[in-house]
Amino acid sequence: MPHGRITGWAAHLPERVLTNAELTTMVDTSDEWITARSGIRSRHVDGRVTEMSTVAGREAMAMAGVTPDRVDLLLLATTTPDQQFPASASVVQHNLGLTCGAVDMNAVCSGFVYGLVTAMQFINGGVERILLIGSDALSSIIDWEDRNTCVLFGDGAGAVVIERTGDQPSLLGWDLMSDGSAAGILYCDQGGKIVMHGREVFRQAVLAMASAAENAMTRAGITADDLALVVPHQANIRIIEASLKRLGIPMERASLVLAHTGNTSAASIPLALVDAIEAGRVAQGDLILMVGFGAGMSSAAAVLRWDPPTG
Ligand code: ACO
């Protein structure tokens, strides 16, 4: 029986760049503070989920050589859809000329990995081709007068095509978790702005990342030494450093884009994945760990054997 594998990928960032220097004209902050506390130097803003997703989705399909009529399902991981309804996935579906089911999935910053695991279950069930997009426009729900949050977030989209053409499984192990008791430490009310208790999110994020990663690796039957690449959620460089230290993974193995993207929620892992692929950091057969956490608190990890089509 053929297995699911990633056959196309693309990333997209909106044009408007907001630097730390520009933020210092908006709130009481400094480039030094933001860089030292988060690792972020600039971010892209003023994006719209349907527009960013359409660009990334189209490019990923072109790369995979998949025409719109051959896509069987569109999964869009987002927590900032353009509208309450219809689902942004429906708009993207129309933009791309797809004739298939389309649905938004919200697991906040864990959304892309939730989507990847979900897509692989559909593939195991016989679906041939899925377009999975992680896309968020957090600039639309930021309080630009709140220095605790406005320096951290940005907009973007990443997309992958998953096809049922692999000779062996590529998703080797995964872990999905949610701890709703922590819903109050990071949230956005309907029509509201992001509210965050940063220190508590930081503390729980490190634990959740390490736990999700360990569970996924155990289920995959591998150890940290077997990993060629780690693609962590890009929220804060210090969260990534602390989590990888707990896991015994050197930072050199992590893909990092947050310095120029900020935290793009569901887009963060695909943006960092595409960056690593395009930099030639993964070879056929390499094992990749993707691990994310987000409001909820949600967390998700997946161990993937890199198996793009050759030739
Ligand atoms: N510029 C200058 N000073 C600031 C800023 C700023 N932008 N923001 C906060 N401060 C101040 C605070 O007011 C505080 O001052 P006080 O001591 O007088 O009260 C001081 O800096 C230190 O604040 P801390 O909270 O101790 O700073 P910390 O080192 O924890 O860093 C940060 C703050 C960056 C928010 C960190 O806690 C963090 O990254 N938390 C996790 C955030 C995160 O990952 N969120 C996304 C989750 S994913 C999702 O689902 C969307």
Residues whose N, C-alpha, C, O or C-beta is under 5 A from the ligand:
A	BS01	ACO	D28 T29 S30 W33 R37 S38 V108 C109 R147 N148 V151 G198 R199 V201 F202 A235 N236 F293 G294 A295
